[in-house]
């Protein structure tokens, strides 16, 4: 259901859930686990929380801090 809300808001979404519904309202469905545009990011799959955490660290404290968080 979240992807349908994202679609109504004009966001790009990824993942197989509700893919047909999202495409019907004219939103491109991306076949990738992570997408960010400006201050908005979306992730899916087993590593979604890690992708979003590292992206947040990079945005707030820089790439070097994000890289340190990976190790």
Buried (B, 14 or more C-beta within 10 A) or exposed (E): EEBBEBBEEEBBBBBEEBBEEBEEEEBEBBEEBBBBEEEEBBBBEEEBEBBBBBBEBBBEEEEEEBEEBEE
